[in-house]
Amino acid sequence: MSPFHPKTLGVSTDQLLGVERAKSNGKVRDTKLWRRFSQIEKLPPEKRKPIVQLLDTFIEREELKKKVEGAT
């Protein structure tokens, strides 16, 4: 299963494509971002892999920054 599968992201396909508004839980969803995830999901695995790795790198960097900021 792709990491951008709607069930993995906790949204419906319509919500992912921006057809239906995502349930908010008090948080605003960036539908443009979710549409991009949908486009990435359609790419062949060899094209999708470096994109996912790049996203993972940015997420890990932000988590590390939070840990460092919390330790000071």
Summary of the structure (lengths in Angstrom):
residues: 72
radius of gyration: 14.5
end to end distance: 39.3
largest distance: 43.8
contacts: 146
relative contact order: 0.11
helix: 65%
strand: 0%
